[in-house]
Amino acid sequence: MKTLIPVLLSLFSACGAVEADPIVTLRQELAGLNLAAPEKDAARDLAAGKLRCHSVNSYSRDFPGVTEVKDRAYCGALEVNFEGTSDVIQRKEHGDLISKAFAYTDAYNQHILKNRKVEP
């Protein structure tokens, strides 16, 4: 039985039955980002030719900072999703991290859309 448990766990993990902790995922996704000044990250990415828009998961995928329909399509093609976000908050830390992801995404996306060189 002791040898069977690790085998079963590896099978469940390989089949996706064991999900990643969204708090750990979101911590990792936010690490290294300039949460105090997302515009600086966006400006750096634009200068490097890295066109992207960030999305978050709420009831559905959302692009904070993106209000125009044409911009939603543009951002959808360049999407980088914060997978640790959700409309279901695990605990206070998760809620705090989700708030940071929303704020970052809002400012980042607004900067990208305002400063892009090519209109969609």
C-alpha positions as a printed NumPy array, in Angstrom:
array([[  0.   ,   0.   ,   0.   ],
       [  2.856,   2.412,   0.829],
       [  4.294,   1.992,  -2.642],
       [  0.879,   2.384,  -4.269],
       [  0.242,   5.881,  -2.883],
       [  3.137,   7.632,  -4.718],
       [  2.147,   5.86 ,  -7.93 ],
       [ -1.467,   7.013,  -7.594],
       [ -0.399,  10.57 ,  -6.803],
       [  1.819,  10.713,  -9.868],
       [ -1.023,   9.371, -12.023],
       [ -3.471,  11.964, -10.669],
       [ -0.899,  14.69 , -11.21 ],
       [ -0.23 ,  13.553, -14.777],
       [ -3.959,  13.542, -15.502],
       [ -4.433,  17.034, -14.095],
       [ -6.417,  15.796, -11.098],
       [ -4.115,  17.672,  -8.729],
       [ -4.5  ,  21.388,  -9.399],
       [ -1.916,  24.035,  -8.652],
       [ -2.546,  26.284,  -5.679],
       [ -3.844,  29.573,  -7.168],
       [ -2.158,  31.585,  -4.411],
       [  1.257,  30.101,  -5.192],
       [  0.592,  30.519,  -8.915],
       [ -0.38 ,  34.173,  -8.544],
       [  2.574,  34.925,  -6.257],
       [  4.879,  33.525,  -8.947],
       [  3.094,  35.418, -11.733],
       [  3.398,  38.753,  -9.894],
       [  7.013,  38.217,  -8.817],
       [  9.381,  40.482, -10.69 ],
       [  6.651,  42.807, -11.969],
       [  6.726,  46.491, -11.094],
       [  3.452,  46.552,  -9.162],
       [  4.035,  50.163,  -8.1  ],
       [  4.462,  51.378, -11.706],
       [  3.049,  48.929, -14.279],
       [  3.406,  51.633, -16.95 ],
       [  7.175,  51.22 , -16.707],
       [  6.852,  47.503, -17.455],
       [  4.531,  48.317, -20.369],
       [  6.919,  50.964, -21.745],
       [  9.843,  48.529, -21.497],
       [  7.842,  45.825, -23.282],
       [  6.748,  48.228, -26.039],
       [ 10.348,  49.388, -26.564],
       [ 11.442,  45.752, -26.842],
       [  8.67 ,  44.972, -29.333],
       [  6.902,  42.644, -26.891],
       [  3.284,  43.411, -27.632],
       [  0.98 ,  41.908, -25.038],
       [ -2.058,  42.645, -22.923],
       [ -2.718,  41.069, -19.557],
       [ -5.993,  39.424, -18.593],
       [ -7.45 ,  38.233, -15.315],
       [-10.018,  35.598, -14.516],
       [-13.232,  36.738, -12.895],
       [-16.578,  35.291, -13.92 ],
       [-14.918,  35.093, -17.342],
       [-11.607,  36.358, -18.703],
       [-11.386,  40.113, -18.433],
       [ -9.007,  42.801, -19.67 ],
       [ -9.03 ,  45.573, -17.053],
       [ -8.262,  48.947, -18.611],
       [ -9.689,  47.916, -21.978],
       [-13.046,  49.483, -22.767],
       [-13.331,  49.623, -26.564],
       [-14.553,  46.55 , -28.447],
       [-11.782,  46.901, -31.06 ],
       [ -9.212,  47.042, -28.261],
       [-10.636,  43.89 , -26.65 ],
       [-10.054,  42.011, -29.905],
       [ -6.547,  43.471, -30.149],
       [ -5.747,  42.443, -26.577],
       [ -7.285,  39.01 , -27.052],
       [ -4.716,  38.31 , -29.757],
       [ -1.874,  39.356, -27.432],
       [ -3.201,  37.84 , -24.213],
       [ -1.065,  36.898, -21.229],
       [ -3.364,  35.598, -18.505],
       [ -2.793,  35.728, -14.755],
       [ -3.89 ,  32.131, -14.149],
       [ -3.941,  32.503, -10.363],
       [ -6.815,  34.993, -10.535],
       [-10.394,  33.871, -10.048],
       [-13.849,  34.997,  -8.965],
       [-13.485,  32.506,  -6.1  ],
       [-11.201,  33.874,  -3.4  ],
       [ -9.394,  31.152,  -1.43 ],
       [ -8.473,  33.364,   1.546],
       [ -7.442,  36.951,   2.337],
       [ -3.97 ,  36.645,   0.781],
       [ -5.518,  35.405,  -2.445],
       [ -7.914,  38.369,  -2.48 ],
       [ -5.023,  40.774,  -1.92 ],
       [ -3.013,  39.201,  -4.75 ],
       [ -6.028,  39.317,  -7.083],
       [ -6.452,  43.032,  -6.295],
       [ -2.79 ,  43.613,  -7.163],
       [ -3.176,  41.684, -10.424],
       [ -6.284,  43.7  , -11.38 ],
       [ -4.563,  47.031, -10.596],
       [ -1.412,  46.015, -12.479],
       [ -3.383,  44.787, -15.477],
       [ -5.523,  47.93 , -15.626],
       [ -2.54 ,  50.308, -15.698],
       [ -0.417,  48.073, -17.949],
       [ -3.132,  47.594, -20.571],
       [ -4.056,  51.286, -20.614],
       [ -0.412,  52.19 , -21.263],
       [ -0.079,  49.622, -24.042],
       [ -3.224,  50.822, -25.796],
       [ -2.359,  54.492, -25.434],
       [  1.218,  54.114, -26.708],
       [  1.056,  51.386, -29.342],
       [  2.38 ,  52.371, -32.749],
       [ -0.047,  50.413, -34.911],
       [ -3.795,  50.728, -34.628],
       [ -5.637,  47.417, -34.949]])
